[in-house]
């Protein structure tokens, strides 16, 4: 009886990780796109329009509503993968995997808080604030997201890719895609707009693979 229950949990865990990875990827991608549209990058965007455009404020408000749920599903994704790997995990890689995932989540929330400060400044009563306030807020949000959160995401992707390759649970193309994602997040994301979307794209592919593998195991 206990063996059947253990097997049932083992079959459910990959599916849970897959679903969490897919939902996280979609939520994070949507939030990133909305933030990019709401808080444009570049010196030419520092104008009063950044404070008065209701469309931008609505887009940023929607992004801030999505970020907490993206973080929740990411933690679910992380936890479900750890449970699935279990006792065979490499202690060093597992520590790096867990630590980078937690730091990524914290930095993601900090970036959202910085973007929320931009929204609060934009909604302040009275005359429009000085452009320097808008400029500081958007630079802080982008630095936290593209400069720090994406670096932690790169560590997360690399550790999971190495563990998946060693344990034989990730196919070679997905492992290679993971390493390409790491290079983009480490060296490109802070300089090339929209490059950070490779992380949710990789998460979506990984989640789909895990979900498919879990269904195959259940059918077997």
C-alpha positions as CSV (number, residue, x, y, z in Angstrom):
1,X,0.0,0.0,0.0
2,X,2.8,2.4,0.9
3,X,4.7,1.5,-2.3
4,X,1.6,2.3,-4.4
5,X,1.3,5.7,-2.6
6,X,5.0,6.5,-3.2
7,X,4.7,5.6,-6.9
8,X,1.6,7.8,-7.2
9,X,3.5,10.7,-5.7
10,X,6.5,10.1,-7.9
11,X,4.2,10.3,-11.0
12,X,2.4,13.4,-9.8
13,X,5.6,15.4,-9.0
14,X,6.8,15.7,-12.6
15,X,3.4,16.8,-13.7
16,X,3.2,19.4,-10.9
17,X,6.7,20.7,-11.9
18,X,5.7,20.9,-15.6
19,X,2.4,22.8,-14.9
20,X,4.2,25.2,-12.5
21,X,6.9,25.8,-15.1
22,X,4.5,26.5,-17.9
23,X,2.3,28.9,-15.8
24,X,5.4,30.7,-14.4
25,X,6.8,31.2,-17.9
26,X,3.6,32.6,-19.2
27,X,3.1,35.0,-16.3
28,X,6.7,36.2,-16.3
29,X,6.7,36.8,-20.0
30,X,3.5,38.7,-19.8
31,X,4.8,40.8,-16.9
32,X,8.1,41.5,-18.7
33,X,6.3,42.6,-21.9
34,X,3.9,44.9,-20.0
35,X,6.8,46.5,-18.0
36,X,8.7,47.1,-21.3
37,X,5.7,48.8,-22.8
38,X,4.8,50.8,-19.6
39,X,8.3,52.0,-18.8
40,X,10.3,52.4,-22.0
41,X,14.1,52.3,-21.9
42,X,16.2,55.1,-23.4
43,X,16.9,58.7,-22.5
44,X,14.4,60.0,-25.1
45,X,11.5,58.6,-23.1
46,X,12.1,60.8,-20.0
47,X,9.2,63.2,-20.6
48,X,6.0,64.2,-18.8
49,X,4.2,61.7,-20.9
50,X,5.7,59.0,-18.8
51,X,3.6,60.3,-15.9
52,X,0.3,61.1,-17.7
53,X,-0.2,58.3,-20.1
54,X,-3.1,56.2,-18.6
55,X,-2.3,53.3,-21.0
56,X,1.2,52.9,-19.6
57,X,-0.1,53.1,-16.0
58,X,-2.7,50.4,-16.7
59,X,0.0,48.2,-18.3
60,X,2.3,48.6,-15.4
61,X,-0.5,48.0,-12.9
62,X,-1.3,44.7,-14.7
63,X,2.3,43.7,-14.7
64,X,2.6,44.3,-10.9
65,X,-0.5,42.2,-10.4
66,X,1.1,39.3,-12.3
67,X,4.5,39.3,-10.6
68,X,3.5,37.8,-7.2
69,X,1.8,34.9,-8.9
70,X,4.8,34.4,-11.2
71,X,7.0,34.2,-8.1
72,X,4.6,31.7,-6.4
73,X,4.5,29.4,-9.4
74,X,8.3,29.6,-9.8
75,X,8.8,28.5,-6.1
76,X,6.3,25.6,-6.8
77,X,8.3,24.7,-9.9
78,X,11.6,24.8,-7.9
79,X,10.2,22.7,-5.1
80,X,8.5,20.1,-7.3
81,X,11.8,19.6,-9.2
82,X,13.7,19.1,-5.9
83,X,11.2,16.6,-4.7
84,X,11.4,14.7,-8.0
85,X,15.2,14.6,-7.9
86,X,15.2,13.5,-4.3
87,X,18.1,11.6,-2.7
88,X,20.1,11.3,-6.0
89,X,20.7,15.0,-6.3
90,X,24.2,16.5,-6.2
91,X,24.5,18.4,-2.9
92,X,26.6,21.2,-4.4
93,X,24.4,21.7,-7.5
94,X,21.2,21.4,-5.5
95,X,22.4,24.1,-3.1
96,X,23.3,26.4,-6.0
97,X,20.0,25.5,-7.7
98,X,17.9,26.4,-4.6
99,X,19.9,29.4,-3.6
100,X,19.8,31.0,-7.1
101,X,16.1,30.3,-7.4
102,X,15.4,32.0,-4.1
103,X,17.6,35.0,-4.9
104,X,16.0,35.3,-8.3
105,X,12.5,35.4,-6.7
106,X,13.6,38.1,-4.2
107,X,15.2,40.2,-6.9
108,X,12.2,39.8,-9.1
109,X,10.0,41.2,-6.3
110,X,12.4,44.0,-5.7
111,X,12.3,45.0,-9.4
112,X,8.5,44.9,-9.2
113,X,8.6,47.2,-6.1
114,X,10.8,49.6,-8.0
115,X,8.4,49.6,-10.9
116,X,5.6,50.1,-8.4
117,X,7.4,53.2,-7.1
118,X,7.4,54.6,-10.6
119,X,3.7,54.1,-10.7
120,X,3.2,55.7,-7.3
121,X,5.2,58.8,-8.5
122,X,3.2,59.0,-11.7
123,X,-0.1,58.9,-9.7
124,X,0.9,61.5,-7.2
125,X,-1.5,64.5,-7.0
126,X,-0.4,68.0,-8.1
127,X,1.9,68.9,-10.9
128,X,4.0,66.3,-12.7
129,X,7.2,65.4,-10.8
130,X,10.6,66.1,-12.1
131,X,11.8,63.8,-14.9
132,X,14.7,62.7,-12.7
133,X,12.2,60.8,-10.4
134,X,10.8,58.9,-13.4
135,X,14.3,58.3,-14.7
136,X,15.6,57.0,-11.4
137,X,12.7,54.7,-10.9
138,X,12.8,53.1,-14.3
139,X,16.6,52.7,-14.2
140,X,16.4,51.0,-10.8
141,X,13.6,48.6,-12.0
142,X,15.6,47.7,-15.2
143,X,18.9,47.3,-13.3
144,X,17.3,44.9,-10.8
145,X,15.6,42.9,-13.5
146,X,18.2,42.7,-16.3
147,X,21.3,43.2,-14.3
148,X,20.7,41.1,-11.2
149,X,17.6,38.9,-11.5
150,X,18.6,37.6,-14.9
151,X,22.1,36.7,-13.6
152,X,20.5,34.6,-10.9
153,X,18.2,33.1,-13.5
154,X,21.3,32.2,-15.4
155,X,22.8,30.3,-12.4
156,X,19.4,28.6,-11.9
157,X,19.2,27.5,-15.5
158,X,22.9,26.3,-15.6
159,X,22.6,24.2,-12.4
160,X,19.3,22.6,-13.5
161,X,20.7,21.9,-16.9
162,X,23.8,20.2,-15.5
163,X,21.7,18.2,-13.0
164,X,19.2,17.2,-15.7
165,X,22.0,16.1,-18.0
166,X,23.8,14.1,-15.3
167,X,20.6,12.3,-14.3
168,X,19.5,11.8,-17.9
169,X,16.1,13.5,-17.3
170,X,16.6,16.4,-19.8
171,X,17.2,15.7,-23.5
172,X,20.4,16.9,-25.1
173,X,18.6,19.7,-27.2
174,X,17.0,21.1,-24.1
175,X,20.3,21.0,-22.2
176,X,22.0,22.9,-25.1
177,X,19.2,25.4,-25.1
178,X,19.7,25.9,-21.4
179,X,23.4,26.7,-21.9
180,X,22.5,29.1,-24.7
181,X,20.0,30.7,-22.4
182,X,22.7,31.1,-19.7
183,X,25.0,32.9,-22.1
184,X,22.3,35.3,-23.2
185,X,21.2,36.1,-19.6
186,X,24.8,36.6,-18.4
187,X,26.2,38.7,-21.3
188,X,23.3,40.0,-23.4
189,X,20.2,40.7,-21.3
190,X,21.5,43.9,-19.7
191,X,22.4,45.5,-23.0
192,X,19.9,44.2,-25.5
193,X,16.2,45.0,-24.9
194,X,13.8,42.1,-24.7
195,X,16.6,39.6,-24.4
196,X,15.4,38.6,-20.9
197,X,12.5,36.9,-22.5
198,X,14.7,33.9,-23.2
199,X,14.3,32.9,-19.6
200,X,10.5,32.4,-19.7
201,X,10.9,30.8,-23.1
202,X,13.4,28.2,-21.7
203,X,11.1,27.7,-18.6
204,X,8.2,27.1,-21.0
205,X,10.1,24.5,-23.0
206,X,11.3,22.8,-19.8
207,X,7.8,22.8,-18.3
208,X,6.4,21.2,-21.5
209,X,9.0,18.5,-21.5
210,X,8.5,17.7,-17.8
211,X,4.7,17.6,-18.3
212,X,5.1,15.3,-21.3
213,X,7.5,13.0,-19.5
214,X,5.1,12.8,-16.5
215,X,2.2,11.9,-18.8
216,X,4.4,9.2,-20.5
217,X,5.3,7.8,-17.1
218,X,1.7,7.8,-16.1
219,X,0.6,6.0,-19.3
220,X,3.4,3.4,-18.8
